Amino acid sequence: MKHPLTARWDLPLSIEIGTIGAGEWASSVPDLLTAEGRMGVALGEDPAAARRALAEAVAATCADDPWLRDHPARVQWWGGQFAPGLTDVDAEILRVVRRAHAAVSPQPQATWATPYGSDLRLMHGIGGVPTVHYGPGDVALAHGPAESVEIAEVLTATRALALAVLDHCGVSTERPGPRRRPRGEERQHLDRVVHPALGRGASAADRPGGSPSTPIMRPVLTSSRTGLIPSYSAP
């Protein structure tokens, strides 16, 4: 069942028991044990079929044990449940993001599927919008004691996303040649500059600090481990 895009992960479709609780008193035999966890769903797999498969496996295990045969475990589904989702690897949005990333980073781009749930399933599966995950950091560090994101990767992702938006919307990123300003426009140019946060035509008084010399951000080559991720999700 392992999809080629999940080759990065040793166990992309894991069944994980996160909490176990039993008993009400230290010196009493527990009369109930509750184990809560999550189960991965494969790309293209129906979540309802995945739920049935787990319930049947639990039932078969109980049938093989004399005590559990008379006291079978019950399977209940609660909380967030995420269907899988996959954007076509030849979709134009992936090429747009690849071009943008290559323009701001010398680090080669990687493409892989994720083992966690996301809203890609809604954008692509229900909305019909080709969707891709792109961002800084390493998902292998997420929700753990070493969770962190390098500042250089945040800057790389920010620049790449800005270029991807311009590319996707058909806006040229080529810089026009220099133009000689007629006499009288120089002072007006100083008072009204391009400010990244407020847009073209924002006056100096509108900007924080009121400085008329706010620089325009330009892409800088930085390294990044950022991944390009056609994603699948799991309940």
Steps between C-alpha positions, in 0.01 A plus 500: 500500500805730514471780243822613324456851641512360855843335450658761730322344799586158646143464628268747324178322605550453871253396769600689812359462852552836667316458832404203719281531809366234741368471854387746764704397806859376545404189700199398287489281189396720205166416343558708187795591282484772235768543235487799263707546187502574129525300180650604168302482176670426167485722194182412311359297790140551612497604869187290557683192368797577726271520804338169408839332461608604850169396658519159330859450618404581860199266481715216361754548781227489765354183345835322545521573874272314749449798731470764226256274318253558785614859564581638153664838456290775348636731230375860503591783263516857628689825438646616170492251214681594179452351156807459279576753228745508211573771245617378158880507499482667155268780618602851396501626861787261580703637209429855617622427852806315371598796282451743787706289740781457247512878451576571867684189620781279368368209708342228279125462534352177636148365440336258743172411667435584863379259769272750675159657450450838332245713315642394162227235492236778507664738253577227248252222576190716549590841355681361196791742553845348432682546830855455625665531841806725500673648801811514719621247755515123529172323576697223673563750783137612535316456832816379675758630749732619221230675296658800327526685169815668370464873425679457165232250394220738602655771281546259210138382519372858524689609189401188310131543585509865389648398164255211468205738542637734234570210263159339556323832439703575187676806642845568354789510749739671257625839616445796263802704391593828675296810412619858525257689723396849381589789731238531775430127532803422715353637826165334431683171442670529839170567675314217330699177477419134448454341841480117523228505767275779371541475123584744224425864575512485882621831642786531747256604771307175455802278566633399843774750589409723205830430318494583127783254426336164569681237287316260271557134594695307236548124478825376653640151442475296819499128564186316609378149571147608412295225334242511224223280624207345316336381817288223637326501834401254768224465763 
